[in-house]
Amino acid sequence: MGAVDACVRCFVMVVLAAPAMVSAQPLDPRVEALVREGIAHRVAGRDEAAIAPLEAAYAAQRAPVTAGQLALACQAVGRWTDADRYMREALASPDDDWVRRHRRELDEAYAIVRRNVGDLELRGGPVGAQVSIDGVASAQLPLGAPLRLRAGVATVEVRAAGHFPFTRQVTILGGELTREPVSLTPLPREVPTTPTPPPLPTMPPPTAPVVAVRVSRRVPTATWILGGSGAALVVGGVVSLALREASAARFNGNSECVQPAVVPRAGQAATCQDELAIGDWTTATTVVGFAGGAVLLGVGVLLAVLPRRESSAPLAWRCLPTLTGASCAWSF
């Protein structure tokens, strides 16, 4: 780009050296001052600073000289599509005196611009689909003319109501036409569903009558009897255990008494034999009391916990005739 910048700067110097900007469209003095300000920035190498006054001059008066100078400034900062648009507008007035005098320089500059822009033609539909280039809305389908884009890779997105969006990376070649087919896939249509009628009421199948059975929470009499008997046996076992301990203490405290393992019971004194007999009896009653009491108490508790169906018939003695006489039994 060094040779290009040198060529452009030479062209700018030629414009500055001219005594006046002669044009078919005379410039307003304020517009001419803005153009000269932009050219001064260009000559000083401040291309970015030149854009603002030249855009203001072009907005105030659209003339071949304002469009051409703005095109050269956009070319210098790499705004190729803007440079292409403004340069084509300037060259569209070949009879303008400013354009005619600098046509060779303008054509050379435009040749460089054309190598950095290309055309994109989109074919397809649907009609009215919105086309965006690199996220910027640019046109609608169908296109009246190919899109002028900067050379390079561009992201093309096409959207339409009722269709899936179309997105593709397209390589734009400078100075050439690129054709790209566009086909948007319609969104699936919702199939209307027929409302399902409510199910007809059905009669429940006949069921056997439910017979309520009342469960008696009253503690059975047998529980009290068994529980009392068990408790009595336990108490008896405790008493027998106490008597056994007392007999053992007397046996051990008597100097005449010797352990049966050493001296047989028959060889013991009469008093010692009585204490041994008492020990045998109390040991037996202790075992019977504790074991029998535990069994009776357990049965009594089990009868109290298990539910019983309550019967309205009272406990009675019933007798029924038989072939040989009568049979009697308790009913409950």
C-alpha positions as CSV (number, residue, x, y, z in Angstrom):
1,M,0.0,0.0,0.0
2,G,3.0,2.4,0.2
3,A,2.9,3.0,-3.5
4,V,-0.8,3.5,-3.4
5,D,-0.6,6.0,-0.6
6,A,2.1,7.9,-2.4
7,C,0.0,8.1,-5.5
8,V,-3.0,9.3,-3.5
9,R,-1.0,11.9,-1.7
10,C,0.4,13.2,-5.0
11,F,-3.2,13.5,-6.2
12,V,-4.1,15.4,-3.0
13,M,-1.2,17.8,-3.5
14,V,-2.4,18.4,-7.1
15,V,-5.8,19.4,-5.8
16,L,-4.3,21.7,-3.1
17,A,-2.1,23.3,-5.7
18,A,-5.1,24.2,-7.9
19,P,-6.2,27.8,-7.5
20,A,-9.8,26.8,-7.0
21,M,-12.0,23.7,-7.0
22,V,-13.6,24.2,-10.3
23,S,-16.7,22.1,-10.6
24,A,-20.0,21.9,-12.5
25,Q,-21.5,22.3,-9.1
26,P,-19.9,25.3,-7.4
27,L,-19.2,24.5,-3.7
28,D,-20.6,26.5,-0.9
29,P,-17.7,28.4,0.9
30,R,-18.4,26.5,4.2
31,V,-18.3,23.2,2.3
32,E,-15.1,24.1,0.5
33,A,-13.5,25.0,3.8
34,L,-14.5,21.5,5.2
35,V,-13.0,19.9,2.1
36,R,-9.7,21.8,2.5
37,E,-9.6,20.9,6.2
38,G,-9.9,17.2,5.3
39,I,-7.2,17.5,2.6
40,A,-4.9,19.2,5.1
41,H,-5.3,16.2,7.4
42,R,-4.6,13.8,4.6
43,V,-1.4,15.7,3.6
44,A,-0.2,15.6,7.2
45,G,-0.8,11.8,7.3
46,R,-3.9,12.0,9.6
47,D,-6.2,10.0,7.5
48,E,-8.6,9.1,10.3
49,A,-9.0,12.8,11.3
50,A,-9.8,13.6,7.6
51,I,-13.0,11.5,7.6
52,A,-15.1,13.7,9.8
53,P,-14.8,17.1,7.9
54,L,-15.1,15.3,4.6
55,E,-18.3,13.5,5.7
56,A,-19.7,16.8,6.9
57,A,-18.9,18.4,3.6
58,Y,-20.6,15.5,1.7
59,A,-23.7,15.7,3.9
60,A,-23.9,19.4,3.4
61,Q,-23.5,19.2,-0.4
62,R,-23.4,16.1,-2.5
63,A,-21.1,16.9,-5.4
64,P,-18.6,14.9,-7.4
65,V,-15.7,16.7,-5.6
66,T,-17.1,16.0,-2.1
67,A,-17.9,12.4,-3.0
68,G,-14.4,11.8,-4.6
69,Q,-12.5,13.3,-1.7
70,L,-14.5,11.3,0.8
71,A,-13.8,8.1,-1.3
72,L,-10.1,8.7,-1.2
73,A,-10.1,9.2,2.5
74,C,-12.2,6.0,3.1
75,Q,-9.7,4.1,0.8
76,A,-6.8,5.4,2.9
77,V,-8.3,4.0,6.2
78,G,-9.5,0.7,4.6
79,R,-13.2,1.4,4.4
80,W,-13.4,-0.3,1.0
81,T,-17.2,-0.6,0.6
82,D,-17.6,3.1,1.5
83,A,-14.8,4.0,-0.9
84,D,-16.4,2.0,-3.6
85,R,-19.8,3.7,-3.1
86,Y,-18.5,7.3,-3.0
87,M,-16.0,6.7,-5.9
88,R,-18.7,5.3,-8.2
89,E,-20.9,8.3,-7.3
90,A,-18.1,10.7,-8.3
91,L,-17.3,8.9,-11.5
92,A,-21.0,8.9,-12.4
93,S,-20.5,12.6,-13.4
94,P,-17.8,12.3,-16.1
95,D,-18.6,15.8,-17.5
96,D,-17.8,17.5,-14.1
97,D,-14.8,19.6,-14.6
98,W,-13.1,18.4,-11.4
99,V,-13.7,14.8,-12.4
100,R,-12.5,15.4,-16.0
101,R,-9.3,17.0,-14.9
102,H,-8.4,14.3,-12.4
103,R,-10.0,11.3,-14.2
104,R,-6.7,9.4,-14.5
105,E,-5.9,9.6,-10.8
106,L,-9.5,8.7,-9.9
107,D,-9.4,5.6,-12.2
108,E,-6.1,4.5,-10.7
109,A,-7.5,4.8,-7.1
110,Y,-10.8,3.1,-8.1
111,A,-8.8,0.1,-9.6
112,I,-7.3,-0.5,-6.1
113,V,-10.8,-0.2,-4.5
114,R,-12.3,-2.7,-6.9
115,R,-9.6,-5.3,-5.9
116,N,-10.9,-5.1,-2.3
117,V,-14.6,-5.4,-2.9
118,G,-16.8,-8.0,-4.5
119,D,-20.4,-8.8,-5.4
120,L,-22.6,-11.3,-3.6
121,E,-25.7,-12.6,-5.3
122,L,-28.2,-14.5,-3.2
123,R,-30.7,-16.7,-5.0
124,G,-33.7,-18.2,-3.3
125,G,-36.4,-17.3,-0.9
126,P,-38.8,-16.9,0.7
127,V,-39.8,-13.4,-0.5
128,G,-39.3,-10.8,2.2
129,A,-36.6,-12.7,4.1
130,Q,-34.2,-10.4,6.0
131,V,-30.6,-10.6,4.9
132,S,-27.8,-9.7,7.5
133,I,-24.1,-9.5,6.7
134,D,-21.8,-9.9,9.7
135,G,-24.8,-9.2,12.0
136,V,-25.9,-6.0,10.2
137,A,-29.2,-6.0,8.4
138,S,-28.4,-5.3,4.7
139,A,-31.3,-6.1,2.4
140,Q,-34.4,-8.3,1.8
141,L,-35.0,-11.1,-0.6
142,P,-35.2,-11.0,-3.6
143,L,-32.2,-8.7,-4.1
144,G,-32.6,-6.0,-6.7
145,A,-28.8,-6.1,-7.3
146,P,-25.9,-8.0,-5.9
147,L,-24.5,-6.8,-2.6
148,R,-21.2,-5.0,-2.7
149,L,-19.1,-6.4,0.2
150,R,-15.5,-6.2,1.4
151,A,-13.3,-9.0,0.1
152,G,-12.8,-11.8,2.6
153,V,-15.0,-14.1,4.6
154,A,-18.5,-12.8,5.5
155,T,-21.2,-14.3,7.7
156,V,-24.5,-14.3,5.8
157,E,-27.7,-14.9,7.8
158,V,-31.2,-15.0,6.3
159,R,-34.3,-15.1,8.5
160,A,-38.0,-15.4,7.7
161,A,-41.0,-15.9,9.8
162,G,-42.1,-19.6,10.0
163,H,-38.7,-20.8,8.8
164,F,-35.4,-22.0,10.4
165,P,-32.7,-19.4,10.0
166,F,-30.1,-19.8,7.3
167,T,-26.5,-19.0,8.2
168,R,-23.4,-19.6,6.1
169,Q,-19.8,-18.4,5.9
170,V,-19.2,-17.0,2.3
171,T,-15.8,-16.0,0.8
172,I,-16.1,-12.8,-1.2
173,L,-13.5,-12.5,-3.9
174,G,-12.3,-9.0,-4.9
175,G,-13.5,-7.8,-8.2
176,E,-15.6,-10.9,-8.8
177,L,-19.3,-12.0,-8.4
178,T,-20.1,-14.7,-5.9
179,R,-23.4,-16.5,-6.2
180,E,-24.9,-18.3,-3.2
181,P,-28.2,-20.2,-3.2
182,V,-30.5,-19.6,-0.2
183,S,-33.1,-22.2,0.9
184,L,-34.9,-21.8,4.2
185,T,-36.5,-24.8,5.8
186,P,-40.1,-24.2,7.0
187,L,-40.8,-24.9,10.7
188,P,-43.0,-27.9,11.3
189,R,-46.6,-27.1,11.5
190,E,-48.6,-27.9,14.6
191,V,-51.2,-30.5,13.8
192,P,-54.6,-29.5,15.4
193,T,-55.7,-32.1,17.9
194,T,-59.3,-33.1,18.3
195,P,-60.4,-32.8,21.9
196,T,-61.0,-36.2,23.4
197,P,-64.5,-36.5,24.8
198,P,-64.7,-37.3,28.5
199,P,-65.2,-40.9,29.3
200,L,-68.8,-42.1,29.9
201,P,-69.6,-42.7,33.6
202,T,-69.5,-46.4,34.5
203,M,-71.2,-48.1,37.3
204,P,-68.8,-49.7,39.7
205,P,-69.1,-53.5,39.8
206,P,-71.3,-54.9,42.6
207,T,-69.4,-55.8,45.7
208,A,-70.2,-57.9,48.6
209,P,-71.5,-55.9,51.6
210,V,-68.9,-55.0,54.0
211,V,-69.5,-56.3,57.4
212,A,-68.1,-54.2,60.1
213,V,-66.3,-56.1,62.8
214,R,-65.8,-54.4,66.0
215,V,-62.6,-55.1,67.8
216,S,-62.9,-55.3,71.5
217,R,-60.4,-53.2,73.4
218,R,-61.5,-54.7,76.8
219,V,-58.8,-56.7,78.6
220,P,-59.9,-60.3,78.7
221,T,-60.6,-62.0,82.0
222,A,-58.1,-64.7,81.2
223,T,-55.4,-62.0,81.0
224,W,-56.1,-60.9,84.6
225,I,-56.2,-64.5,85.8
226,L,-53.0,-65.5,84.1
227,G,-51.3,-62.3,85.0
228,G,-52.2,-62.6,88.7
229,S,-51.1,-66.3,88.8
230,G,-47.8,-65.4,87.2
231,A,-47.2,-62.6,89.6
232,A,-48.0,-64.8,92.5
233,L,-45.6,-67.5,91.3
234,V,-42.9,-64.8,90.9
235,V,-43.5,-63.5,94.4
236,G,-43.3,-67.1,95.7
237,G,-40.0,-67.6,93.9
238,V,-38.6,-64.5,95.5
239,V,-39.7,-65.7,98.9
240,S,-38.3,-69.2,98.3
241,L,-35.0,-67.6,97.2
242,A,-34.8,-65.6,100.4
243,L,-35.5,-68.7,102.5
244,R,-32.8,-70.6,100.6
245,E,-30.3,-67.9,101.3
246,A,-31.2,-67.9,105.0
247,S,-30.9,-71.7,105.2
248,A,-27.5,-71.6,103.5
249,A,-26.3,-69.0,105.9
250,R,-27.3,-71.1,108.9
251,F,-25.7,-74.2,107.3
252,N,-22.4,-72.4,106.7
253,G,-22.5,-70.8,110.2
254,N,-22.9,-74.1,112.0
255,S,-19.5,-75.7,112.8
256,E,-21.0,-79.1,112.8
257,C,-22.1,-78.8,109.2
258,V,-19.8,-79.9,106.4
259,Q,-20.3,-79.5,102.6
260,P,-22.1,-82.6,101.2
261,A,-19.2,-83.0,98.7
262,V,-16.9,-83.8,101.7
263,V,-19.3,-85.6,104.1
264,P,-22.4,-87.4,102.7
265,R,-25.8,-86.1,103.9
266,A,-26.3,-89.2,106.0
267,G,-23.2,-88.5,108.0
268,Q,-24.2,-85.0,108.8
269,A,-25.8,-83.9,112.1
270,A,-29.6,-83.8,112.3
271,T,-29.6,-80.0,112.2
272,C,-27.4,-79.9,109.1
273,Q,-29.6,-82.5,107.4
274,D,-32.7,-80.3,108.0
275,E,-30.9,-77.2,106.5
276,L,-30.0,-79.2,103.4
277,A,-33.6,-80.4,103.0
278,I,-34.8,-76.8,103.3
279,G,-32.2,-75.8,100.7
280,D,-33.4,-78.4,98.3
281,W,-37.1,-77.5,98.7
282,T,-36.5,-73.7,98.4
283,T,-34.4,-74.2,95.3
284,A,-37.1,-76.2,93.6
285,T,-39.8,-73.7,94.5
286,T,-37.6,-70.8,93.4
287,V,-37.2,-72.3,90.0
288,V,-40.8,-73.2,89.7
289,G,-41.9,-69.7,90.8
290,F,-39.7,-67.8,88.4
291,A,-40.2,-70.1,85.4
292,G,-43.9,-70.6,85.8
293,G,-44.5,-67.0,86.7
294,A,-42.7,-65.8,83.5
295,V,-44.7,-68.2,81.3
296,L,-48.1,-67.1,82.8
297,L,-47.2,-63.4,82.6
298,G,-46.1,-63.8,79.0
299,V,-49.3,-65.6,78.0
300,G,-51.4,-63.0,79.8
301,V,-49.6,-60.1,78.0
302,L,-50.1,-61.8,74.7
303,L,-53.8,-62.2,75.2
304,A,-54.0,-58.5,76.2
305,V,-52.2,-57.3,73.0
306,L,-53.9,-59.5,70.4
307,P,-57.2,-57.9,69.1
308,R,-60.4,-59.8,69.7
309,R,-63.7,-59.6,67.8
310,E,-66.3,-58.3,70.0
311,S,-69.3,-60.5,70.2
312,S,-72.7,-59.3,71.3
313,A,-73.7,-62.8,72.6
314,P,-73.1,-63.1,76.3
315,L,-71.2,-66.1,77.7
316,A,-73.8,-68.9,78.2
317,W,-74.2,-72.6,78.8
318,R,-76.0,-74.1,75.9
319,C,-77.5,-77.5,75.4
320,L,-78.6,-79.1,72.2
321,P,-80.5,-82.4,71.6
322,T,-78.6,-85.2,70.0
323,L,-79.5,-88.8,68.9
324,T,-78.3,-90.2,72.2
325,G,-79.5,-87.4,74.5
326,A,-78.2,-83.9,74.8
327,S,-74.9,-82.1,74.3
328,C,-74.0,-79.1,76.4
329,A,-71.2,-76.6,76.1
330,W,-70.2,-73.0,77.0
331,S,-70.9,-70.5,74.1
332,F,-69.0,-67.2,73.9
